[in-house]
Every structure is written in C-alpha cells, then in structure tokens.
Amino acid sequence: MIEVTRLNGTKILINPDLIELVEETPDTVISFTTGRKIIVKESRQEIKNLVKLYRKDIFT
C-alpha cells in the first residue's frame, strides 16, 4: 500500500496494483481498475516514485 493525501488533507492508503491511470489536470487524479477515481495532492511524478518504491520493497 502507498500513502497519498486527499485535497482535504486526509491521508489514505491505496493499493498501487489497482492504479490504471494517473493524470495531472492540474490536480492529480488517480483512476483505478475498479472505476473509482480520487484527487490527491501529490504530483504524478511523486505517485510514480511511490509506486516504484513499493514495488522495489515487495520484490527485494
């Protein structure tokens, strides 16, 4: 799980395996394979780095 911050400041954990798409429009919108979408404070690049760290941690 990776931790992200909603626009209201609430921190949540999401399953990066369910991420389908990350867009900056200019807010960062994460779309999941389930059809759900959330808007977060982190940038697209930050989300990418969090997912890479998560995968690195899992596979080492």
PDB file of N, CA, C, O and CB in Angstrom:
ATOM      1  N   MET A   1       0.843  -1.177   0.000  1.00  0.00           N
ATOM      2  CA  MET A   1       0.000   0.000   0.000  1.00  0.00           C
ATOM      3  C   MET A   1       0.892   1.245   0.000  1.00  0.00           C
ATOM      4  O   MET A   1       1.966   1.257   0.603  1.00  0.00           O
ATOM      5  CB  MET A   1      -0.961  -0.005   1.223  1.00  0.00           C
ATOM      6  N   ILE A   2       0.426   2.285  -0.686  1.00  0.00           N
ATOM      7  CA  ILE A   2       1.148   3.557  -0.660  1.00  0.00           C
ATOM      8  C   ILE A   2       0.224   4.615  -0.047  1.00  0.00           C
ATOM      9  O   ILE A   2      -0.999   4.548  -0.174  1.00  0.00           O
ATOM     10  CB  ILE A   2       1.619   3.979  -2.107  1.00  0.00           C
ATOM     11  N   GLU A   3       0.843   5.588   0.616  1.00  0.00           N
ATOM     12  CA  GLU A   3       0.076   6.639   1.280  1.00  0.00           C
ATOM     13  C   GLU A   3       0.025   7.879   0.404  1.00  0.00           C
ATOM     14  O   GLU A   3       1.050   8.354  -0.085  1.00  0.00           O
ATOM     15  CB  GLU A   3       0.685   6.977   2.653  1.00  0.00           C
ATOM     16  N   VAL A   4      -1.188   8.398   0.212  1.00  0.00           N
ATOM     17  CA  VAL A   4      -1.390   9.634  -0.545  1.00  0.00           C
ATOM     18  C   VAL A   4      -2.287  10.557   0.282  1.00  0.00           C
ATOM     19  O   VAL A   4      -2.900  10.137   1.263  1.00  0.00           O
ATOM     20  CB  VAL A   4      -2.021   9.344  -1.958  1.00  0.00           C
ATOM     21  N   THR A   5      -2.348  11.818  -0.136  1.00  0.00           N
ATOM     22  CA  THR A   5      -3.107  12.817   0.603  1.00  0.00           C
ATOM     23  C   THR A   5      -4.229  13.381  -0.262  1.00  0.00           C
ATOM     24  O   THR A   5      -3.984  13.902  -1.350  1.00  0.00           O
ATOM     25  CB  THR A   5      -2.185  13.944   1.088  1.00  0.00           C
ATOM     26  N   ARG A   6      -5.448  13.274   0.227  1.00  0.00           N
ATOM     27  CA  ARG A   6      -6.577  13.888  -0.484  1.00  0.00           C
ATOM     28  C   ARG A   6      -6.473  15.399  -0.371  1.00  0.00           C
ATOM     29  O   ARG A   6      -5.700  15.906   0.443  1.00  0.00           O
ATOM     30  CB  ARG A   6      -7.942  13.389   0.082  1.00  0.00           C
ATOM     31  N   LEU A   7      -7.233  16.118  -1.168  1.00  0.00           N
ATOM     32  CA  LEU A   7      -7.172  17.573  -1.163  1.00  0.00           C
ATOM     33  C   LEU A   7      -7.581  18.182   0.183  1.00  0.00           C
ATOM     34  O   LEU A   7      -7.153  19.285   0.522  1.00  0.00           O
ATOM     35  CB  LEU A   7      -8.057  18.120  -2.257  1.00  0.00           C
ATOM     36  N   ASN A   8      -8.406  17.463   0.947  1.00  0.00           N
ATOM     37  CA  ASN A   8      -8.822  17.978   2.253  1.00  0.00           C
ATOM     38  C   ASN A   8      -7.788  17.691   3.347  1.00  0.00           C
ATOM     39  O   ASN A   8      -8.017  18.021   4.511  1.00  0.00           O
ATOM     40  CB  ASN A   8     -10.165  17.373   2.645  1.00  0.00           C
ATOM     41  N   GLY A   9      -6.655  17.080   2.987  1.00  0.00           N
ATOM     42  CA  GLY A   9      -5.584  16.800   3.940  1.00  0.00           C
ATOM     43  C   GLY A   9      -5.621  15.419   4.550  1.00  0.00           C
ATOM     44  O   GLY A   9      -4.702  15.044   5.278  1.00  0.00           O
ATOM     45  N   THR A  10      -6.658  14.653   4.272  1.00  0.00           N
ATOM     46  CA  THR A  10      -6.774  13.294   4.794  1.00  0.00           C
ATOM     47  C   THR A  10      -5.777  12.378   4.110  1.00  0.00           C
ATOM     48  O   THR A  10      -5.699  12.342   2.882  1.00  0.00           O
ATOM     49  CB  THR A  10      -8.200  12.761   4.609  1.00  0.00           C
ATOM     50  N   LYS A  11      -5.020  11.641   4.900  1.00  0.00           N
ATOM     51  CA  LYS A  11      -4.076  10.671   4.350  1.00  0.00           C
ATOM     52  C   LYS A  11      -4.794   9.331   4.215  1.00  0.00           C
ATOM     53  O   LYS A  11      -5.508   8.895   5.119  1.00  0.00           O
ATOM     54  CB  LYS A  11      -2.798  10.541   5.254  1.00  0.00           C
ATOM     55  N   ILE A  12      -4.588   8.689   3.066  1.00  0.00           N
ATOM     56  CA  ILE A  12      -5.198   7.384   2.822  1.00  0.00           C
ATOM     57  C   ILE A  12      -4.164   6.441   2.226  1.00  0.00           C
ATOM     58  O   ILE A  12      -3.173   6.877   1.639  1.00  0.00           O
ATOM     59  CB  ILE A  12      -6.423   7.510   1.885  1.00  0.00           C
ATOM     60  N   LEU A  13      -4.402   5.158   2.382  1.00  0.00           N
ATOM     61  CA  LEU A  13      -3.553   4.134   1.772  1.00  0.00           C
ATOM     62  C   LEU A  13      -4.290   3.556   0.575  1.00  0.00           C
ATOM     63  O   LEU A  13      -5.474   3.231   0.658  1.00  0.00           O
ATOM     64  CB  LEU A  13      -3.180   3.010   2.799  1.00  0.00           C
ATOM     65  N   ILE A  14      -3.574   3.431  -0.542  1.00  0.00           N
ATOM     66  CA  ILE A  14      -4.182   2.852  -1.737  1.00  0.00           C
ATOM     67  C   ILE A  14      -3.330   1.677  -2.220  1.00  0.00           C
ATOM     68  O   ILE A  14      -2.130   1.602  -1.955  1.00  0.00           O
ATOM     69  CB  ILE A  14      -4.333   3.923  -2.858  1.00  0.00           C
ATOM     70  N   ASN A  15      -3.977   0.777  -2.927  1.00  0.00           N
ATOM     71  CA  ASN A  15      -3.305  -0.380  -3.491  1.00  0.00           C
ATOM     72  C   ASN A  15      -2.782   0.003  -4.879  1.00  0.00           C
ATOM     73  O   ASN A  15      -3.572   0.181  -5.806  1.00  0.00           O
ATOM     74  CB  ASN A  15      -4.268  -1.617  -3.564  1.00  0.00           C
ATOM     75  N   PRO A  16      -1.463   0.130  -5.032  1.00  0.00           N
ATOM     76  CA  PRO A  16      -0.924   0.561  -6.328  1.00  0.00           C
ATOM     77  C   PRO A  16      -1.146  -0.452  -7.451  1.00  0.00           C
ATOM     78  O   PRO A  16      -1.029  -0.108  -8.627  1.00  0.00           O
ATOM     79  CB  PRO A  16       0.549   0.833  -6.193  1.00  0.00           C
ATOM     80  N   ASP A  17      -1.464  -1.689  -7.097  1.00  0.00           N
ATOM     81  CA  ASP A  17      -1.736  -2.691  -8.124  1.00  0.00           C
ATOM     82  C   ASP A  17      -3.049  -2.410  -8.848  1.00  0.00           C
ATOM     83  O   ASP A  17      -3.285  -2.938  -9.935  1.00  0.00           O
ATOM     84  CB  ASP A  17      -1.773  -4.084  -7.505  1.00  0.00           C
ATOM     85  N   LEU A  18      -3.907  -1.578  -8.250  1.00  0.00           N
ATOM     86  CA  LEU A  18      -5.197  -1.261  -8.865  1.00  0.00           C
ATOM     87  C   LEU A  18      -5.186   0.051  -9.644  1.00  0.00           C
ATOM     88  O   LEU A  18      -6.201   0.435 -10.225  1.00  0.00           O
ATOM     89  CB  LEU A  18      -6.262  -1.201  -7.806  1.00  0.00           C
ATOM     90  N   ILE A  19      -4.032   0.749  -9.658  1.00  0.00           N
ATOM     91  CA  ILE A  19      -3.953   2.011 -10.392  1.00  0.00           C
ATOM     92  C   ILE A  19      -3.921   1.724 -11.896  1.00  0.00           C
ATOM     93  O   ILE A  19      -3.109   0.940 -12.386  1.00  0.00           O
ATOM     94  CB  ILE A  19      -2.697   2.827  -9.959  1.00  0.00           C
ATOM     95  N   GLU A  20      -4.823   2.381 -12.597  1.00  0.00           N
ATOM     96  CA  GLU A  20      -4.877   2.232 -14.043  1.00  0.00           C
ATOM     97  C   GLU A  20      -4.261   3.447 -14.738  1.00  0.00           C
ATOM     98  O   GLU A  20      -3.591   3.310 -15.762  1.00  0.00           O
ATOM     99  CB  GLU A  20      -6.324   2.031 -14.504  1.00  0.00           C
ATOM    100  N   LEU A  21      -4.497   4.652 -14.167  1.00  0.00           N
ATOM    101  CA  LEU A  21      -4.088   5.878 -14.831  1.00  0.00           C
ATOM    102  C   LEU A  21      -3.865   6.977 -13.795  1.00  0.00           C
ATOM    103  O   LEU A  21      -4.615   7.082 -12.825  1.00  0.00           O
ATOM    104  CB  LEU A  21      -5.141   6.313 -15.869  1.00  0.00           C
ATOM    105  N   VAL A  22      -2.827   7.798 -14.005  1.00  0.00           N
ATOM    106  CA  VAL A  22      -2.583   8.970 -13.164  1.00  0.00           C
ATOM    107  C   VAL A  22      -2.488  10.174 -14.091  1.00  0.00           C
ATOM    108  O   VAL A  22      -1.655  10.206 -14.996  1.00  0.00           O
ATOM    109  CB  VAL A  22      -1.274   8.806 -12.291  1.00  0.00           C
ATOM    110  N   GLU A  23      -3.355  11.172 -13.857  1.00  0.00           N
ATOM    111  CA  GLU A  23      -3.401  12.369 -14.703  1.00  0.00           C
ATOM    112  C   GLU A  23      -3.178  13.615 -13.857  1.00  0.00           C
ATOM    113  O   GLU A  23      -3.547  13.645 -12.683  1.00  0.00           O
ATOM    114  CB  GLU A  23      -4.753  12.462 -15.453  1.00  0.00           C
ATOM    115  N   GLU A  24      -2.580  14.636 -14.444  1.00  0.00           N
ATOM    116  CA  GLU A  24      -2.498  15.954 -13.821  1.00  0.00           C
ATOM    117  C   GLU A  24      -3.327  16.905 -14.673  1.00  0.00           C
ATOM    118  O   GLU A  24      -3.002  17.156 -15.833  1.00  0.00           O
ATOM    119  CB  GLU A  24      -1.005  16.449 -13.688  1.00  0.00           C
ATOM    120  N   THR A  25      -4.413  17.438 -14.082  1.00  0.00           N
ATOM    121  CA  THR A  25      -5.354  18.238 -14.887  1.00  0.00           C
ATOM    122  C   THR A  25      -5.843  19.510 -14.216  1.00  0.00           C
ATOM    123  O   THR A  25      -7.051  19.693 -14.372  1.00  0.00           O
ATOM    124  CB  THR A  25      -6.534  17.407 -15.237  1.00  0.00           C
ATOM    125  N   PRO A  26      -5.231  20.397 -13.537  1.00  0.00           N
ATOM    126  CA  PRO A  26      -3.893  20.353 -12.967  1.00  0.00           C
ATOM    127  C   PRO A  26      -3.819  19.529 -11.683  1.00  0.00           C
ATOM    128  O   PRO A  26      -2.727  19.148 -11.259  1.00  0.00           O
ATOM    129  CB  PRO A  26      -3.414  21.750 -12.696  1.00  0.00           C
ATOM    130  N   ASP A  27      -4.983  19.244 -11.049  1.00  0.00           N
ATOM    131  CA  ASP A  27      -4.940  18.355  -9.874  1.00  0.00           C
ATOM    132  C   ASP A  27      -4.591  16.945 -10.326  1.00  0.00           C
ATOM    133  O   ASP A  27      -4.866  16.562 -11.463  1.00  0.00           O
ATOM    134  CB  ASP A  27      -6.303  18.361  -9.107  1.00  0.00           C
ATOM    135  N   THR A  28      -3.988  16.184  -9.436  1.00  0.00           N
ATOM    136  CA  THR A  28      -3.620  14.811  -9.766  1.00  0.00           C
ATOM    137  C   THR A  28      -4.819  13.902  -9.513  1.00  0.00           C
ATOM    138  O   THR A  28      -5.328  13.822  -8.395  1.00  0.00           O
ATOM    139  CB  THR A  28      -2.386  14.347  -8.935  1.00  0.00           C
ATOM    140  N   VAL A  29      -5.257  13.225 -10.556  1.00  0.00           N
ATOM    141  CA  VAL A  29      -6.393  12.312 -10.488  1.00  0.00           C
ATOM    142  C   VAL A  29      -5.876  10.892 -10.698  1.00  0.00           C
ATOM    143  O   VAL A  29      -5.230  10.594 -11.703  1.00  0.00           O
ATOM    144  CB  VAL A  29      -7.484  12.679 -11.551  1.00  0.00           C
ATOM    145  N   ILE A  30      -6.172  10.020  -9.733  1.00  0.00           N
ATOM    146  CA  ILE A  30      -5.789   8.605  -9.847  1.00  0.00           C
ATOM    147  C   ILE A  30      -7.042   7.818 -10.201  1.00  0.00           C
ATOM    148  O   ILE A  30      -8.036   7.858  -9.476  1.00  0.00           O
ATOM    149  CB  ILE A  30      -5.134   8.063  -8.511  1.00  0.00           C
ATOM    150  N   SER A  31      -6.990   7.105 -11.318  1.00  0.00           N
ATOM    151  CA  SER A  31      -8.096   6.240 -11.744  1.00  0.00           C
ATOM    152  C   SER A  31      -7.700   4.794 -11.459  1.00  0.00           C
ATOM    153  O   SER A  31      -6.572   4.377 -11.725  1.00  0.00           O
ATOM    154  CB  SER A  31      -8.436   6.446 -13.273  1.00  0.00           C
ATOM    155  N   PHE A  32      -8.646   4.045 -10.917  1.00  0.00           N
ATOM    156  CA  PHE A  32      -8.398   2.650 -10.557  1.00  0.00           C
ATOM    157  C   PHE A  32      -9.110   1.714 -11.528  1.00  0.00           C
ATOM    158  O   PHE A  32     -10.051   2.107 -12.218  1.00  0.00           O
ATOM    159  CB  PHE A  32      -8.859   2.372  -9.112  1.00  0.00           C
ATOM    160  N   THR A  33      -8.647   0.486 -11.566  1.00  0.00           N
ATOM    161  CA  THR A  33      -9.259  -0.514 -12.441  1.00  0.00           C
ATOM    162  C   THR A  33     -10.703  -0.797 -12.036  1.00  0.00           C
ATOM    163  O   THR A  33     -11.467  -1.359 -12.821  1.00  0.00           O
ATOM    164  CB  THR A  33      -8.445  -1.810 -12.417  1.00  0.00           C
ATOM    165  N   THR A  34     -11.079  -0.415 -10.827  1.00  0.00           N
ATOM    166  CA  THR A  34     -12.446  -0.627 -10.335  1.00  0.00           C
ATOM    167  C   THR A  34     -13.414   0.436 -10.851  1.00  0.00           C
ATOM    168  O   THR A  34     -14.626   0.322 -10.669  1.00  0.00           O
ATOM    169  CB  THR A  34     -12.458  -0.635  -8.811  1.00  0.00           C
ATOM    170  N   GLY A  35     -12.863   1.487 -11.506  1.00  0.00           N
ATOM    171  CA  GLY A  35     -13.694   2.575 -11.990  1.00  0.00           C
ATOM    172  C   GLY A  35     -13.710   3.774 -11.060  1.00  0.00           C
ATOM    173  O   GLY A  35     -14.178   4.848 -11.438  1.00  0.00           O
ATOM    174  N   ARG A  36     -13.211   3.604  -9.866  1.00  0.00           N
ATOM    175  CA  ARG A  36     -13.164   4.699  -8.886  1.00  0.00           C
ATOM    176  C   ARG A  36     -12.045   5.673  -9.237  1.00  0.00           C
ATOM    177  O   ARG A  36     -11.023   5.286  -9.805  1.00  0.00           O
ATOM    178  CB  ARG A  36     -12.961   4.144  -7.451  1.00  0.00           C
ATOM    179  N   LYS A  37     -12.254   6.956  -8.889  1.00  0.00           N
ATOM    180  CA  LYS A  37     -11.227   7.987  -9.097  1.00  0.00           C
ATOM    181  C   LYS A  37     -11.085   8.790  -7.812  1.00  0.00           C
ATOM    182  O   LYS A  37     -12.066   9.030  -7.108  1.00  0.00           O
ATOM    183  CB  LYS A  37     -11.590   8.926 -10.305  1.00  0.00           C
ATOM    184  N   ILE A  38      -9.848   9.205  -7.510  1.00  0.00           N
ATOM    185  CA  ILE A  38      -9.620  10.092  -6.384  1.00  0.00           C
ATOM    186  C   ILE A  38      -8.676  11.216  -6.821  1.00  0.00           C
ATOM    187  O   ILE A  38      -7.848  11.039  -7.715  1.00  0.00           O
ATOM    188  CB  ILE A  38      -9.037   9.311  -5.170  1.00  0.00           C
ATOM    189  N   ILE A  39      -8.821  12.366  -6.175  1.00  0.00           N
ATOM    190  CA  ILE A  39      -7.949  13.510  -6.437  1.00  0.00           C
ATOM    191  C   ILE A  39      -7.017  13.639  -5.239  1.00  0.00           C
ATOM    192  O   ILE A  39      -7.464  13.631  -4.092  1.00  0.00           O
ATOM    193  CB  ILE A  39      -8.775  14.841  -6.679  1.00  0.00           C
ATOM    194  N   VAL A  40      -5.725  13.758  -5.511  1.00  0.00           N
ATOM    195  CA  VAL A  40      -4.728  13.812  -4.435  1.00  0.00           C
ATOM    196  C   VAL A  40      -3.804  15.017  -4.612  1.00  0.00           C
ATOM    197  O   VAL A  40      -3.729  15.608  -5.689  1.00  0.00           O
ATOM    198  CB  VAL A  40      -3.901  12.509  -4.398  1.00  0.00           C
ATOM    199  N   LYS A  41      -3.100  15.367  -3.526  1.00  0.00           N
ATOM    200  CA  LYS A  41      -2.172  16.495  -3.540  1.00  0.00           C
ATOM    201  C   LYS A  41      -0.849  16.166  -4.215  1.00  0.00           C
ATOM    202  O   LYS A  41      -0.213  17.051  -4.789  1.00  0.00           O
ATOM    203  CB  LYS A  41      -1.913  16.959  -2.135  1.00  0.00           C
ATOM    204  N   GLU A  42      -0.429  14.921  -4.156  1.00  0.00           N
ATOM    205  CA  GLU A  42       0.852  14.522  -4.733  1.00  0.00           C
ATOM    206  C   GLU A  42       0.842  14.690  -6.244  1.00  0.00           C
ATOM    207  O   GLU A  42      -0.199  14.558  -6.888  1.00  0.00           O
ATOM    208  CB  GLU A  42       1.177  13.073  -4.366  1.00  0.00           C
ATOM    209  N   SER A  43       2.003  14.980  -6.799  1.00  0.00           N
ATOM    210  CA  SER A  43       2.118  15.115  -8.255  1.00  0.00           C
ATOM    211  C   SER A  43       2.153  13.733  -8.912  1.00  0.00           C
ATOM    212  O   SER A  43       2.304  12.711  -8.242  1.00  0.00           O
ATOM    213  CB  SER A  43       3.389  15.924  -8.632  1.00  0.00           C
ATOM    214  N   ARG A  44       2.011  13.732 -10.227  1.00  0.00           N
ATOM    215  CA  ARG A  44       2.097  12.486 -10.995  1.00  0.00           C
ATOM    216  C   ARG A  44       3.446  11.819 -10.763  1.00  0.00           C
ATOM    217  O   ARG A  44       3.523  10.603 -10.590  1.00  0.00           O
ATOM    218  CB  ARG A  44       1.883  12.754 -12.504  1.00  0.00           C
ATOM    219  N   GLN A  45       4.512  12.622 -10.761  1.00  0.00           N
ATOM    220  CA  GLN A  45       5.864  12.093 -10.558  1.00  0.00           C
ATOM    221  C   GLN A  45       6.018  11.502  -9.156  1.00  0.00           C
ATOM    222  O   GLN A  45       6.660  10.464  -8.988  1.00  0.00           O
ATOM    223  CB  GLN A  45       6.911  13.200 -10.781  1.00  0.00           C
ATOM    224  N   GLU A  46       5.434  12.154  -8.152  1.00  0.00           N
ATOM    225  CA  GLU A  46       5.504  11.617  -6.788  1.00  0.00           C
ATOM    226  C   GLU A  46       4.788  10.275  -6.688  1.00  0.00           C
ATOM    227  O   GLU A  46       5.273   9.358  -6.025  1.00  0.00           O
ATOM    228  CB  GLU A  46       4.896  12.611  -5.790  1.00  0.00           C
ATOM    229  N   ILE A  47       3.637  10.159  -7.342  1.00  0.00           N
ATOM    230  CA  ILE A  47       2.901   8.889  -7.348  1.00  0.00           C
ATOM    231  C   ILE A  47       3.749   7.819  -8.022  1.00  0.00           C
ATOM    232  O   ILE A  47       3.840   6.694  -7.531  1.00  0.00           O
ATOM    233  CB  ILE A  47       1.528   9.039  -8.075  1.00  0.00           C
ATOM    234  N   LYS A  48       4.360   8.162  -9.130  1.00  0.00           N
ATOM    235  CA  LYS A  48       5.229   7.221  -9.852  1.00  0.00           C
ATOM    236  C   LYS A  48       6.357   6.736  -8.940  1.00  0.00           C
ATOM    237  O   LYS A  48       6.640   5.540  -8.881  1.00  0.00           O
ATOM    238  CB  LYS A  48       5.817   7.886 -11.129  1.00  0.00           C
ATOM    239  N   ASN A  49       6.994   7.659  -8.235  1.00  0.00           N
ATOM    240  CA  ASN A  49       8.092   7.291  -7.338  1.00  0.00           C
ATOM    241  C   ASN A  49       7.615   6.420  -6.185  1.00  0.00           C
ATOM    242  O   ASN A  49       8.306   5.479  -5.794  1.00  0.00           O
ATOM    243  CB  ASN A  49       8.764   8.540  -6.792  1.00  0.00           C
ATOM    244  N   LEU A  50       6.439   6.722  -5.636  1.00  0.00           N
ATOM    245  CA  LEU A  50       5.888   5.903  -4.548  1.00  0.00           C
ATOM    246  C   LEU A  50       5.616   4.472  -5.015  1.00  0.00           C
ATOM    247  O   LEU A  50       5.888   3.510  -4.296  1.00  0.00           O
ATOM    248  CB  LEU A  50       4.593   6.533  -4.009  1.00  0.00           C
ATOM    249  N   VAL A  51       5.076   4.347  -6.230  1.00  0.00           N
ATOM    250  CA  VAL A  51       4.796   3.010  -6.771  1.00  0.00           C
ATOM    251  C   VAL A  51       6.098   2.247  -7.010  1.00  0.00           C
ATOM    252  O   VAL A  51       6.186   1.054  -6.719  1.00  0.00           O
ATOM    253  CB  VAL A  51       3.988   3.113  -8.088  1.00  0.00           C
ATOM    254  N   LYS A  52       7.107   2.939  -7.540  1.00  0.00           N
ATOM    255  CA  LYS A  52       8.405   2.290  -7.779  1.00  0.00           C
ATOM    256  C   LYS A  52       9.021   1.816  -6.465  1.00  0.00           C
ATOM    257  O   LYS A  52       9.547   0.705  -6.391  1.00  0.00           O
ATOM    258  CB  LYS A  52       9.374   3.258  -8.500  1.00  0.00           C
ATOM    259  N   LEU A  53       8.958   2.650  -5.429  1.00  0.00           N
ATOM    260  CA  LEU A  53       9.492   2.254  -4.124  1.00  0.00           C
ATOM    261  C   LEU A  53       8.720   1.069  -3.544  1.00  0.00           C
ATOM    262  O   LEU A  53       9.306   0.159  -2.957  1.00  0.00           O
ATOM    263  CB  LEU A  53       9.447   3.438  -3.149  1.00  0.00           C
ATOM    264  N   TYR A  54       7.411   1.094  -3.716  1.00  0.00           N
ATOM    265  CA  TYR A  54       6.569  -0.002  -3.234  1.00  0.00           C
ATOM    266  C   TYR A  54       6.963  -1.316  -3.919  1.00  0.00           C
ATOM    267  O   TYR A  54       7.146  -2.339  -3.258  1.00  0.00           O
ATOM    268  CB  TYR A  54       5.070   0.311  -3.488  1.00  0.00           C
ATOM    269  N   ARG A  55       7.090  -1.276  -5.227  1.00  0.00           N
ATOM    270  CA  ARG A  55       7.437  -2.494  -5.972  1.00  0.00           C
ATOM    271  C   ARG A  55       8.847  -2.974  -5.611  1.00  0.00           C
ATOM    272  O   ARG A  55       9.087  -4.173  -5.470  1.00  0.00           O
ATOM    273  CB  ARG A  55       7.336  -2.241  -7.495  1.00  0.00           C
ATOM    274  N   LYS A  56       9.766  -2.032  -5.465  1.00  0.00           N
ATOM    275  CA  LYS A  56      11.141  -2.386  -5.080  1.00  0.00           C
ATOM    276  C   LYS A  56      11.146  -3.076  -3.719  1.00  0.00           C
ATOM    277  O   LYS A  56      11.857  -4.061  -3.517  1.00  0.00           O
ATOM    278  CB  LYS A  56      12.045  -1.124  -5.046  1.00  0.00           C
ATOM    279  N   ASP A  57      10.353  -2.555  -2.791  1.00  0.00           N
ATOM    280  CA  ASP A  57      10.265  -3.131  -1.453  1.00  0.00           C
ATOM    281  C   ASP A  57       9.658  -4.531  -1.490  1.00  0.00           C
ATOM    282  O   ASP A  57      10.101  -5.420  -0.763  1.00  0.00           O
ATOM    283  CB  ASP A  57       9.439  -2.227  -0.542  1.00  0.00           C
ATOM    284  N   ILE A  58       8.660  -4.724  -2.323  1.00  0.00           N
ATOM    285  CA  ILE A  58       7.982  -6.027  -2.426  1.00  0.00           C
ATOM    286  C   ILE A  58       8.889  -7.090  -3.026  1.00  0.00           C
ATOM    287  O   ILE A  58       8.905  -8.230  -2.563  1.00  0.00           O
ATOM    288  CB  ILE A  58       6.715  -5.900  -3.269  1.00  0.00           C
ATOM    289  N   PHE A  59       9.647  -6.718  -4.059  1.00  0.00           N
ATOM    290  CA  PHE A  59      10.408  -7.701  -4.819  1.00  0.00           C
ATOM    291  C   PHE A  59      11.862  -7.865  -4.390  1.00  0.00           C
ATOM    292  O   PHE A  59      12.634  -8.544  -5.066  1.00  0.00           O
ATOM    293  CB  PHE A  59      10.371  -7.337  -6.243  1.00  0.00           C
ATOM    294  N   THR A  60      12.243  -7.242  -3.262  1.00  0.00           N
ATOM    295  CA  THR A  60      13.624  -7.433  -2.762  1.00  0.00           C
ATOM    296  C   THR A  60      13.618  -8.111  -1.425  1.00  0.00           C
ATOM    297  O   THR A  60      14.680  -8.354  -0.852  1.00  0.00           O
ATOM    298  CB  THR A  60      14.363  -6.098  -2.654  1.00  0.00           C
TER     299      THR A  60
END
